[in-house]
């Protein structure tokens, strides 16, 4: 699935700055050469920070894909950069090169990003932007200028089309009403193949009463960029604040995206800045009722909350869109959906925010017909989910990657996610309508996928393992155990619903082998001989699969496979599983060691964003965040998803932690406290 990246040295002083604040991550020194931006997102639109004042690096929309670039498959599309600005003071452009005291801050409580700087002796400048939680396609930027001497301010909103888009058209409208004058800066373009129409529009929100607003001028620079601007004289000591509200939407989301972009920008303009921000903060206040509080380790508190913030930011309730390994932080992995969702990110969301998790399993349900066709074309029954999925649910893995045709454990991961959603919510209506079809079809797939070679030898041959360095192997431990689990869960679902279960499901589950080496260690696959592995595989049989439950066996497998993981080039979530299992075994020292190793070597400046691997440069790796959160919730916190709901096991805290409080858990919003 993944490619790897060259190691770079990091500025550790930047990484540890402001570590004591549990809600804010501040960059007090901006170095564009060592800069990996924070993301502000609302589950639909993601805005990635830039080291340049009044710029954003990327604007990414969930669910917007087209064929271009890598691998002849669908890719995430950059949207119009609708928050870029140009600020001139006394004719001098505000840039990173001519400002001082330039700082940036991610406020996780309010899901906002703020930057401040000084332009000589002339002005103090700040701006804050939001991806508004209550409006999925809309963003807002506040700009505040405090004049330290008399100044002439010129401010421009610049709309620029990404290079990949074509047939760009730019519009400027001014709507004059008795109570308001509204300017709309709008752009539309086609995606690379012309499949999608992408649109964006924004408007100034001025503080002046109607009739006294600044005069706005529109300038067309070229086909790919235009702007609207205004001028304002400020006297010494005067503070002036204005805002920009904008909407980005595509024909993947709305049948009439051009008009809808302008309508939503009008809506935001007439709602007004204060109402927009108030509703945004209220929505995040509700999300943060499900939180993780660590006492005794301020840095771990900040880091864990950052992980939770990013997962909350990358998913939205009430839709059928899922989350890619990099969330909405950029175009990583083409925005595709892998097992990263169901096995690594989904469990933490399911425990903390079932409504968000529901969108992820809805994504798979809506694409069940495509999975059925995929199984049919490969000669199997039931549903075979693609290794890489995008908009339609067909296979989107580049042809050169063997994971597309052979990494079949993804189908088991989807079935597990469906069963776990029922377990947490106990929603039998949902199980009957949506969970049962997924479980039935994935169970039928595995019943047809096994090769029946006698009792105990219902082999699953020729797969890419969860350890992706093991390609085209037989009887992979994780694949076999995950298939068994889905077959068993399908039978359990039938029992809950009072429906007949296919008796062959149990027969197959009882005869799928789990191999063991001569030394008693669970064998990763039929031809495994102790070589290094890319990521956790066998150890997943203890959690989340529960195939292996004996503490002695869990420990034996841990001690063997933890020495097979290289120091670099492997995904972040593997060490999180080691941490979780050691915590459940009561080994606090090893649990804490692997907790720290699961993400600290992957942090990038200046906002401690997580890369996929040690020394990697591709943040934000939401998959890794999901793994670490599971080590906290299901390891240190002892939470467990069972058929009767969320229960708490005995666990252990790291040596430096005094307490762990997990609030807002499950549908009942329970609080669990673990104290030393």
NUVO-957698 format. One record per residue (C-alpha): residue number from 1; x, y, z. Coordinates in Angstrom, 1 decimal, decimal comma. Last residue first. Example, Ala and Ser with C-alpha at 12.3 -4.5 7.8 and 13.67 -1.06 7.14 Angstrom:
BEGIN
- num_X_Y_Z
- 2_13,7_-1,1_7,1
- 1_12,3_-4,5_7,8
This chain:
BEGIN
- num_X_Y_Z
- 676_-2,8_4,9_39,9
- 675_-6,1_6,1_38,5
- 674_-8,2_4,9_35,6
- 673_-11,5_6,7_35,1
- 672_-14,2_5,8_32,6
- 671_-16,9_8,3_31,6
- 670_-20,1_7,2_29,8
- 669_-21,6_8,9_26,8
- 668_-24,5_6,5_26,5
- 667_-23,9_6,0_22,8
- 666_-20,3_5,2_23,3
- 665_-17,8_7,0_25,5
- 664_-18,3_10,7_26,4
- 663_-15,3_10,8_28,8
- 662_-12,0_8,9_29,0
- 661_-10,1_9,9_32,2
- 660_-6,5_8,7_32,6
- 659_-4,7_9,1_35,9
- 658_-1,2_9,6_37,4
- 657_0,8_8,9_34,3
- 656_4,5_8,7_34,7
- 655_4,8_4,9_35,0
- 654_2,4_4,2_32,1
- 653_-1,0_3,1_33,2
- 652_-2,3_-0,5_33,6
- 651_-5,2_-2,5_32,5
- 650_-8,2_-4,4_33,9
- 649_-10,9_-4,7_31,3
- 648_-13,7_-2,2_30,7
- 647_-16,8_-2,9_28,7
- 646_-18,3_-1,4_25,5
- 645_-21,4_-3,2_24,2
- 644_-22,9_-6,6_24,9
- 643_-21,3_-8,2_21,8
- 642_-17,9_-6,8_23,1
- 641_-15,8_-3,7_22,3
- 640_-13,1_-3,4_25,0
- 639_-11,9_-0,5_27,0
- 638_-8,8_-1,1_29,2
- 637_-7,9_2,5_29,4
- 636_-4,1_1,9_29,1
- 635_-4,7_-0,5_26,2
- 634_-8,1_-0,1_24,6
- 633_-8,3_3,7_24,9
- 632_-4,7_4,6_25,0
- 631_-3,3_2,0_22,6
- 630_-6,4_2,6_20,4
- 629_-5,5_6,3_20,3
- 628_-2,0_5,3_19,1
- 627_-3,4_3,2_16,3
- 626_-5,9_5,9_15,2
- 625_-3,1_8,5_15,1
- 624_-1,0_6,2_12,9
- 623_-3,8_5,9_10,4
- 622_-4,3_9,7_10,5
- 621_-0,9_10,2_9,0
- 620_-0,8_13,9_8,6
- 619_1,8_14,1_7,3
- 618_4,0_12,8_4,5
- 617_7,7_13,6_5,4
- 616_8,8_10,3_6,9
- 615_11,8_10,1_9,2
- 614_10,2_7,4_11,3
- 613_7,2_6,4_9,2
- 612_3,7_7,6_8,3
- 611_4,3_11,2_9,4
- 610_2,6_12,6_12,5
- 609_2,1_16,4_13,0
- 608_4,1_17,8_15,9
- 607_3,0_21,4_15,0
- 606_6,4_22,9_13,9
- 605_7,8_20,5_13,0
- 604_7,4_16,8_12,2
- 603_6,7_13,9_14,5
- 602_7,4_10,3_13,4
- 601_10,0_9,5_16,1
- 600_7,4_10,4_18,7
- 599_4,6_8,2_17,2
- 598_4,6_4,5_18,1
- 597_7,9_4,7_19,9
- 596_6,3_6,6_22,8
- 595_3,5_4,0_23,1
- 594_6,1_1,2_22,7
- 593_8,0_2,3_25,7
- 592_4,9_3,0_27,8
- 591_3,6_-0,5_27,2
- 590_7,0_-2,0_27,8
- 589_7,2_-0,3_31,2
- 588_3,5_-0,9_32,2
- 587_3,6_-4,6_31,6
- 586_0,1_-5,5_32,9
- 585_-0,7_-7,9_30,0
- 584_-3,4_-5,5_28,7
- 583_-0,8_-2,8_28,7
- 582_1,7_-5,0_26,8
- 581_-1,0_-5,6_24,2
- 580_-1,8_-2,0_23,7
- 579_1,8_-0,9_23,5
- 578_2,6_-3,7_20,9
- 577_-0,4_-2,5_18,9
- 576_0,8_1,1_19,1
- 575_4,2_-0,1_17,8
- 574_2,6_-1,3_14,6
- 573_0,6_1,9_14,1
- 572_3,5_4,1_12,9
- 571_4,1_2,4_9,6
- 570_7,6_0,9_8,8
- 569_10,5_2,5_7,0
- 568_12,9_2,8_9,9
- 567_14,0_0,8_13,0
- 566_13,1_-2,5_11,4
- 565_10,3_-4,7_12,9
- 564_11,4_-8,3_13,5
- 563_12,3_-7,8_17,2
- 562_8,7_-7,0_18,1
- 561_7,7_-10,2_16,4
- 560_9,3_-12,7_18,8
- 559_8,6_-10,9_22,1
- 558_5,0_-10,2_21,1
- 557_4,3_-13,7_19,9
- 556_5,5_-15,1_23,3
- 555_3,6_-12,5_25,2
- 554_0,3_-13,3_23,4
- 553_0,9_-17,0_23,9
- 552_1,5_-16,6_27,6
- 551_-1,5_-14,3_28,0
- 550_-3,9_-16,9_26,4
- 549_-6,4_-15,1_24,2
- 548_-5,4_-15,7_20,6
- 547_-8,2_-15,4_18,0
- 546_-9,4_-12,3_19,9
- 545_-9,4_-10,4_16,6
- 544_-8,6_-6,9_17,8
- 543_-6,3_-7,6_19,5
- 542_-4,7_-11,0_20,1
- 541_-4,7_-12,0_16,4
- 540_-3,3_-8,5_15,6
- 539_0,0_-9,7_16,9
- 538_0,4_-12,0_14,0
- 537_0,3_-9,1_11,5
- 536_1,9_-5,9_12,7
- 535_4,0_-4,1_10,2
- 534_6,8_-4,4_7,6
- 533_8,2_-7,7_8,7
- 532_11,8_-9,0_9,1
- 531_12,5_-12,7_8,4
- 530_11,7_-15,5_10,8
- 529_11,1_-18,3_8,4
- 528_7,6_-17,7_7,0
- 527_6,6_-20,1_4,2
- 526_3,1_-20,9_5,5
- 525_2,3_-17,5_6,9
- 524_2,9_-15,4_10,0
- 523_3,5_-18,4_12,2
- 522_2,3_-18,2_15,8
- 521_5,3_-18,8_18,1
- 520_5,5_-22,3_19,6
- 519_9,2_-22,7_18,8
- 518_8,3_-25,2_16,1
- 517_6,2_-22,5_14,3
- 516_2,4_-22,3_14,5
- 515_-0,2_-22,0_11,8
- 514_-3,7_-20,8_12,2
- 513_-5,9_-23,0_10,0
- 512_-9,4_-22,3_8,7
- 511_-11,5_-25,4_9,7
- 510_-13,8_-24,1_12,4
- 509_-14,5_-20,9_10,4
- 508_-15,5_-23,0_7,3
- 507_-17,9_-25,2_9,2
- 506_-19,4_-22,2_11,1
- 505_-20,1_-20,4_7,8
- 504_-21,3_-23,6_6,2
- 503_-24,3_-23,6_8,5
- 502_-25,7_-20,5_6,7
- 501_-27,3_-18,5_9,5
- 500_-31,1_-18,5_9,7
- 499_-32,5_-15,2_10,9
- 498_-33,7_-14,3_14,4
- 497_-31,9_-10,9_14,2
- 496_-29,5_-11,5_17,1
- 495_-28,9_-15,1_15,8
- 494_-28,2_-13,9_12,3
- 493_-25,7_-11,4_13,7
- 492_-23,9_-14,1_15,6
- 491_-23,6_-16,2_12,5
- 490_-22,2_-13,2_10,6
- 489_-19,8_-12,6_13,5
- 488_-18,4_-16,1_13,3
- 487_-17,7_-15,9_9,6
- 486_-16,2_-12,4_10,1
- 485_-13,9_-13,7_12,9
- 484_-12,7_-16,7_10,8
- 483_-11,9_-14,4_7,9
- 482_-9,9_-12,1_10,3
- 481_-8,0_-15,1_11,6
- 480_-7,1_-16,3_8,2
- 479_-6,0_-12,9_6,9
- 478_-4,1_-12,1_10,0
- 477_-2,2_-15,4_10,1
- 476_-1,4_-15,6_6,4
- 475_-2,4_-19,1_5,1
- 474_-0,5_-19,0_1,8
- 473_1,8_-16,3_0,4
- 472_1,5_-14,1_-2,6
- 471_3,3_-11,1_-1,1
- 470_4,8_-11,0_2,4
- 469_6,3_-7,5_2,6
- 468_2,8_-6,3_3,1
- 467_2,6_-7,6_6,6
- 466_-1,2_-7,6_6,5
- 465_-0,5_-10,4_4,1
- 464_-0,8_-10,3_0,3
- 463_-2,7_-13,4_-0,6
- 462_-2,2_-16,7_-2,5
- 461_-3,9_-19,3_-0,4
- 460_-6,6_-19,3_2,2
- 459_-6,7_-22,9_3,3
- 458_-9,6_-24,9_4,7
- 457_-7,2_-27,3_6,1
- 456_-8,5_-28,2_9,6
- 455_-10,5_-31,0_8,2
- 454_-9,7_-31,5_4,5
- 453_-8,3_-29,5_1,6
- 452_-11,2_-27,1_1,1
- 451_-9,7_-24,0_-0,6
- 450_-11,2_-20,9_1,1
- 449_-12,5_-18,0_-1,0
- 448_-16,1_-19,3_-1,3
- 447_-16,8_-19,3_2,4
- 446_-14,8_-16,1_2,7
- 445_-17,0_-14,3_0,2
- 444_-20,2_-15,7_1,7
- 443_-19,1_-14,2_5,1
- 442_-18,4_-10,8_3,4
- 441_-21,9_-10,9_1,8
- 440_-23,7_-11,9_5,0
- 439_-21,8_-9,4_7,2
- 438_-22,4_-6,5_4,8
- 437_-26,1_-7,4_4,3
- 436_-26,5_-7,8_8,1
- 435_-25,0_-4,4_9,0
- 434_-27,2_-2,4_6,7
- 433_-31,0_-3,0_7,3
- 432_-31,0_-5,7_10,0
- 431_-28,0_-4,3_11,9
- 430_-29,4_-0,7_11,6
- 429_-32,7_-1,9_13,1
- 428_-30,9_-3,9_15,8
- 427_-29,0_-0,8_17,1
- 426_-26,9_-2,2_19,9
- 425_-24,7_0,9_19,4
- 424_-21,3_-0,5_20,4
- 423_-21,9_-4,1_19,3
- 422_-23,8_-3,0_16,2
- 421_-20,9_-0,8_15,0
- 420_-18,5_-3,7_15,9
- 419_-20,3_-6,0_13,5
- 418_-20,0_-3,6_10,6
- 417_-16,4_-2,8_11,3
- 416_-15,5_-6,5_11,4
- 415_-17,2_-7,1_8,0
- 414_-15,1_-4,2_6,5
- 413_-11,9_-5,7_8,0
- 412_-12,7_-9,1_6,6
- 411_-13,0_-7,6_3,1
- 410_-9,7_-5,8_3,6
- 409_-8,1_-9,1_4,3
- 408_-8,1_-9,7_0,5
- 407_-4,7_-8,1_-0,2
- 406_-4,4_-10,0_-3,5
- 405_-5,7_-8,2_-6,6
- 404_-5,1_-4,7_-5,4
- 403_-2,1_-5,4_-3,1
- 402_0,0_-6,5_-6,0
- 401_0,8_-2,8_-6,8
- 400_1,8_-2,2_-10,5
- 399_-1,8_-1,9_-11,5
- 398_-2,5_1,1_-9,3
- 397_-5,1_0,3_-6,7
- 396_-8,5_1,8_-7,5
- 395_-10,8_-1,2_-7,2
- 394_-14,4_-0,1_-7,6
- 393_-16,2_1,6_-4,7
- 392_-17,5_4,5_-6,6
- 391_-15,7_7,5_-5,1
- 390_-12,4_6,0_-3,9
- 389_-11,4_2,5_-2,8
- 388_-8,0_0,9_-2,5
- 387_-8,0_-2,7_-1,4
- 386_-11,3_-3,3_-3,1
- 385_-14,1_-5,0_-1,2
- 384_-15,1_-8,6_-2,2
- 383_-18,8_-9,2_-1,8
- 382_-20,6_-12,5_-1,8
- 381_-19,4_-15,3_-4,1
- 380_-16,1_-15,7_-5,8
- 379_-14,8_-16,0_-9,4
- 378_-12,7_-12,8_-9,4
- 377_-15,2_-10,9_-11,6
- 376_-18,0_-12,0_-9,3
- 375_-16,2_-10,8_-6,2
- 374_-15,7_-7,4_-7,8
- 373_-19,3_-7,2_-8,8
- 372_-20,4_-7,8_-5,2
- 371_-18,0_-5,1_-4,0
- 370_-19,5_-2,7_-6,5
- 369_-23,0_-3,5_-5,1
- 368_-21,7_-3,0_-1,5
- 367_-20,6_0,6_-2,2
- 366_-23,4_2,2_-0,2
- 365_-22,7_-0,2_2,7
- 364_-19,0_0,6_2,7
- 363_-19,5_4,4_3,0
- 362_-22,2_3,7_5,6
- 361_-19,5_2,1_7,6
- 360_-17,4_5,3_7,6
- 359_-20,4_7,5_8,2
- 358_-21,4_5,5_11,3
- 357_-18,0_6,2_12,8
- 356_-18,9_9,9_13,1
- 355_-22,2_9,1_14,9
- 354_-20,4_6,6_17,1
- 353_-18,0_9,3_18,5
- 352_-15,6_8,1_21,2
- 351_-15,8_4,3_20,9
- 350_-16,6_4,2_17,2
- 349_-14,0_6,9_16,5
- 348_-11,3_5,0_18,2
- 347_-12,3_1,8_16,4
- 346_-12,6_3,5_13,0
- 345_-9,0_4,8_12,7
- 344_-6,9_1,6_12,7
- 343_-8,8_-1,4_11,5
- 342_-11,7_0,0_9,5
- 341_-10,0_3,1_8,0
- 340_-6,4_1,9_7,5
- 339_-7,9_-1,1_5,8
- 338_-7,8_1,3_2,7
- 337_-9,7_4,4_1,5
- 336_-8,1_6,4_-1,2
- 335_-7,3_10,1_-0,9
- 334_-4,7_9,7_-3,7
- 333_-2,4_8,0_-1,2
- 332_-1,5_11,5_0,1
- 331_-3,4_14,4_-1,5
- 330_-3,4_16,7_1,4
- 329_-4,3_17,0_5,1
- 328_-7,9_15,9_4,6
- 327_-7,4_12,4_6,1
- 326_-3,9_11,2_5,3
- 325_-4,7_7,5_5,5
- 324_-8,0_8,1_3,8
- 323_-11,3_8,7_5,5
- 322_-14,8_7,7_4,5
- 321_-17,8_9,4_2,9
- 320_-21,4_8,2_3,2
- 319_-22,9_11,1_5,1
- 318_-24,5_12,0_8,4
- 317_-21,5_12,7_10,6
- 316_-18,3_14,1_9,3
- 315_-14,7_12,7_9,5
- 314_-11,3_14,3_9,1
- 313_-11,6_16,9_11,8
- 312_-12,7_14,4_14,5
- 311_-9,7_12,2_13,5
- 310_-7,4_15,2_13,7
- 309_-8,6_16,4_17,1
- 308_-8,2_12,9_18,5
- 307_-4,6_12,8_17,4
- 306_-4,0_16,3_18,7
- 305_-5,6_15,3_22,0
- 304_-3,1_12,4_22,3
- 303_-0,2_14,8_21,6
- 302_-1,2_17,4_24,0
- 301_-1,8_14,9_26,8
- 300_1,4_13,0_26,0
- 299_3,3_16,3_26,4
- 298_1,6_17,1_29,7
- 297_2,4_13,8_31,3
- 296_1,0_13,4_34,8
- 295_-2,7_13,6_34,3
- 294_-4,1_12,5_30,9
- 293_-7,6_13,6_29,8
- 292_-9,2_11,9_26,7
- 291_-12,3_13,5_25,3
- 290_-15,9_12,9_24,2
- 289_-17,6_16,1_25,3
- 288_-15,1_17,6_22,9
- 287_-17,5_17,0_20,0
- 286_-20,2_19,1_21,6
- 285_-17,8_22,0_22,2
- 284_-16,8_21,6_18,6
- 283_-20,4_22,2_17,4
- 282_-20,7_25,1_19,8
- 281_-17,5_26,7_18,5
- 280_-18,8_26,5_14,9
- 279_-22,2_27,9_15,9
- 278_-20,6_30,9_17,6
- 277_-18,1_31,5_14,8
- 276_-20,9_31,7_12,1
- 275_-23,1_33,8_14,3
- 274_-20,3_36,3_15,0
- 273_-19,2_36,5_11,3
- 272_-22,5_37,2_9,8
- 271_-25,4_34,9_8,8
- 270_-25,7_37,2_5,7
- 269_-22,2_36,5_4,4
- 268_-22,5_32,8_5,3
- 267_-25,7_32,4_3,3
- 266_-24,3_34,4_0,4
- 265_-21,3_32,1_0,4
- 264_-23,7_29,1_0,4
- 263_-25,7_30,6_-2,5
- 262_-22,5_31,3_-4,5
- 261_-21,2_27,8_-4,1
- 260_-24,7_26,4_-4,8
- 259_-24,9_28,3_-8,1
- 258_-21,7_26,8_-9,3
- 257_-22,2_23,4_-7,8
- 256_-25,5_22,6_-9,4
- 255_-26,0_18,8_-9,0
- 254_-24,3_18,8_-5,6
- 253_-21,6_16,8_-3,9
- 252_-19,7_15,1_-6,7
- 251_-20,6_18,2_-8,8
- 250_-18,1_20,1_-6,7
- 249_-18,1_22,5_-3,7
- 248_-16,0_25,2_-2,2
- 247_-17,6_28,0_-0,1
- 246_-16,2_31,2_1,2
- 245_-16,4_33,7_4,1
- 244_-13,8_36,5_4,3
- 243_-13,6_38,6_7,4
- 242_-12,8_42,2_8,5
- 241_-11,2_43,7_11,6
- 240_-9,7_47,1_12,1
- 239_-7,8_48,3_15,1
- 238_-6,9_52,0_15,4
- 237_-3,9_53,0_17,5
- 236_-2,4_55,3_14,8
- 235_-5,0_56,0_12,1
- 234_-6,2_53,6_9,6
- 233_-6,9_54,3_5,9
- 232_-8,8_51,5_4,1
- 231_-8,5_50,1_0,6
- 230_-10,4_47,2_-1,0
- 229_-9,7_44,1_-3,1
- 228_-11,2_41,5_-5,3
- 227_-9,1_38,9_-7,0
- 226_-8,5_36,9_-10,2
- 225_-6,4_33,9_-11,0
- 224_-6,3_31,0_-13,5
- 223_-7,5_32,8_-16,6
- 222_-5,3_35,8_-16,0
- 221_-5,1_38,8_-13,8
- 220_-8,8_39,8_-13,5
- 219_-9,3_42,6_-11,0
- 218_-12,4_43,4_-9,0
- 217_-12,7_46,5_-6,8
- 216_-14,5_46,7_-3,5
- 215_-15,5_50,1_-2,0
- 214_-15,1_50,0_1,8
- 213_-18,3_49,6_3,8
- 212_-20,2_52,8_5,0
- 211_-23,5_52,2_3,3
- 210_-24,5_49,3_5,5
- 209_-22,8_49,6_8,9
- 208_-19,1_48,8_9,0
- 207_-17,8_45,5_10,2
- 206_-17,1_44,1_6,8
- 205_-17,7_40,5_5,7
- 204_-15,9_40,0_2,3
- 203_-17,3_37,3_0,0
- 202_-16,2_34,0_-1,4
- 201_-16,9_31,5_-4,2
- 200_-15,6_28,2_-5,2
- 199_-16,5_25,7_-7,9
- 198_-15,3_22,3_-9,2
- 197_-17,1_20,6_-12,1
- 196_-16,4_16,9_-12,3
- 195_-15,9_14,4_-15,1
- 194_-14,0_16,8_-17,3
- 193_-11,0_14,5_-17,5
- 192_-8,7_16,8_-15,5
- 191_-11,5_18,3_-13,4
- 190_-13,5_21,2_-14,9
- 189_-13,4_24,7_-13,6
- 188_-15,4_27,3_-11,7
- 187_-14,4_30,5_-10,0
- 186_-16,3_33,1_-8,0
- 185_-15,6_36,4_-6,2
- 184_-19,0_37,5_-4,8
- 183_-19,6_41,0_-3,5
- 182_-22,6_41,7_-1,3
- 181_-24,2_45,1_-0,6
- 180_-26,6_44,9_2,3
- 179_-29,9_46,3_3,7
- 178_-31,5_47,8_0,7
- 177_-30,0_45,2_-1,6
- 176_-27,1_45,4_-4,0
- 175_-25,6_42,1_-5,3
- 174_-22,1_42,5_-6,8
- 173_-21,0_39,7_-9,0
- 172_-17,5_38,7_-10,1
- 171_-17,0_35,6_-12,3
- 170_-14,0_33,5_-13,3
- 169_-14,0_30,5_-15,7
- 168_-11,4_27,8_-15,7
- 167_-11,5_25,3_-18,6
- 166_-9,0_23,0_-16,8
- 165_-8,0_21,9_-13,4
- 164_-4,6_20,2_-12,7
- 163_-2,8_23,6_-12,2
- 162_-4,9_24,6_-9,1
- 161_-7,1_27,6_-9,7
- 160_-6,4_30,8_-7,9
- 159_-8,9_33,1_-6,1
- 158_-7,1_36,1_-4,4
- 157_-8,9_38,1_-1,7
- 156_-7,2_41,5_-1,6
- 155_-6,4_43,9_1,3
- 154_-4,9_47,4_0,9
- 153_-4,2_49,3_4,1
- 152_-2,9_52,8_4,1
- 151_-1,3_53,5_7,5
- 150_-1,1_56,0_10,3
- 149_1,1_54,6_13,1
- 148_0,8_51,5_15,2
- 147_-2,1_50,3_13,2
- 146_-3,8_47,2_14,5
- 145_-4,9_45,0_11,7
- 144_-7,2_42,0_12,3
- 143_-8,2_39,4_9,7
- 142_-10,9_36,8_10,3
- 141_-11,1_33,9_7,8
- 140_-14,1_31,6_7,3
- 139_-14,6_28,3_5,5
- 138_-17,7_26,7_4,0
- 137_-18,4_23,3_2,4
- 136_-19,6_21,4_5,5
- 135_-21,4_24,3_7,2
- 134_-21,9_23,5_10,9
- 133_-18,2_22,6_11,5
- 132_-16,9_25,8_9,8
- 131_-13,4_25,2_8,4
- 130_-11,9_28,0_10,4
- 129_-9,4_30,7_9,9
- 128_-7,6_33,2_12,1
- 127_-5,6_36,3_11,0
- 126_-3,3_38,6_12,9
- 125_-1,4_41,8_12,1
- 124_0,4_44,4_14,2
- 123_1,2_47,5_12,2
- 122_3,6_50,2_11,1
- 121_6,7_49,8_13,3
- 120_8,0_47,0_11,1
- 119_5,3_44,7_9,9
- 118_4,4_42,7_13,0
- 117_3,1_39,1_13,1
- 116_0,3_36,9_14,2
- 115_-1,1_33,6_12,9
- 114_-4,2_31,8_14,1
- 113_-5,6_28,4_13,1
- 112_-9,0_27,3_14,5
- 111_-10,6_24,0_15,6
- 110_-12,0_25,6_18,8
- 109_-10,6_23,2_21,3
- 108_-7,7_22,3_18,9
- 107_-6,3_25,8_18,7
- 106_-3,4_25,6_16,2
- 105_-1,1_28,5_16,6
- 104_1,2_30,4_14,3
- 103_3,9_33,0_15,1
- 102_5,7_35,7_13,1
- 101_7,5_38,0_15,6
- 100_8,9_40,0_12,6
- 99_7,6_40,6_9,1
- 98_9,6_41,3_5,9
- 97_10,6_37,9_4,5
- 96_7,4_36,1_5,6
- 95_5,4_38,4_3,4
- 94_3,2_41,5_3,9
- 93_3,4_43,5_0,7
- 92_4,5_47,1_1,1
- 91_2,4_49,9_-0,5
- 90_1,7_51,7_2,8
- 89_0,5_48,3_4,1
- 88_-0,3_45,7_1,5
- 87_-2,1_42,5_2,4
- 86_-2,6_39,8_-0,3
- 85_-4,9_36,9_0,5
- 84_-5,3_33,2_0,0
- 83_-8,5_31,8_1,5
- 82_-10,3_30,4_-1,6
- 81_-7,5_28,2_-2,8
- 80_-9,6_26,5_-5,4
- 79_-9,8_22,7_-4,8
- 78_-7,1_20,2_-5,0
- 77_-8,4_16,9_-6,3
- 76_-8,1_13,5_-4,7
- 75_-7,1_10,9_-7,2
- 74_-8,8_8,2_-9,3
- 73_-6,6_5,7_-11,0
- 72_-4,1_5,7_-13,9
- 71_-1,3_5,1_-11,4
- 70_-0,3_8,6_-10,2
- 69_-1,5_11,7_-12,0
- 68_-5,1_12,0_-13,3
- 67_-8,4_10,3_-13,0
- 66_-10,8_12,3_-10,9
- 65_-11,9_12,4_-7,3
- 64_-13,9_14,7_-5,0
- 63_-15,2_12,7_-2,0
- 62_-13,6_14,8_0,7
- 61_-12,6_18,3_-0,5
- 60_-9,0_19,5_-0,1
- 59_-7,7_23,1_0,1
- 58_-3,9_23,2_0,1
- 57_-1,0_25,3_1,2
- 56_-2,8_28,3_2,7
- 55_-1,6_31,8_2,4
- 54_-2,1_35,0_4,5
- 53_1,4_34,9_5,9
- 52_3,8_32,3_4,3
- 51_4,6_29,1_6,3
- 50_1,4_27,5_4,9
- 49_-1,4_25,8_6,7
- 48_-3,6_23,1_5,3
- 47_-7,4_23,7_4,8
- 46_-9,6_20,6_4,8
- 45_-13,2_20,5_3,6
- 44_-15,6_17,7_4,3
- 43_-14,9_16,4_7,8
- 42_-14,7_19,9_9,3
- 41_-11,0_20,6_8,7
- 40_-8,1_22,8_9,9
- 39_-4,8_21,1_9,1
- 38_-1,4_21,9_10,6
- 37_1,4_22,5_8,1
- 36_4,7_20,7_7,8
- 35_7,5_23,2_7,9
- 34_11,3_22,6_8,1
- 33_12,5_24,6_5,1
- 32_9,8_27,2_5,6
- 31_11,1_27,9_9,1
- 30_8,5_29,6_11,4
- 29_9,6_30,2_14,9
- 28_7,1_30,5_17,7
- 27_5,0_27,6_16,5
- 26_2,2_27,1_18,9
- 25_0,2_24,0_19,6
- 24_-2,9_24,8_21,7
- 23_-5,3_22,6_23,7
- 22_-3,2_20,8_26,4
- 21_-0,7_23,6_26,7
- 20_2,5_22,3_28,3
- 19_4,2_21,3_25,1
- 18_4,5_24,9_24,0
- 17_7,7_24,1_22,1
- 16_8,8_20,5_22,1
- 15_8,8_20,0_18,3
- 14_10,5_23,4_17,7
- 13_13,3_22,5_20,0
- 12_13,6_19,1_18,4
- 11_14,4_20,6_15,0
- 10_14,1_17,6_12,8
- 9_16,7_15,7_10,7
- 8_15,4_14,2_7,5
- 7_14,9_10,5_6,6
- 6_14,0_9,7_3,1
- 5_10,4_8,5_2,4
- 4_8,6_5,2_2,0
- 3_5,8_4,0_-0,3
- 2_2,6_2,5_1,0
- 1_0,0_0,0_0,0
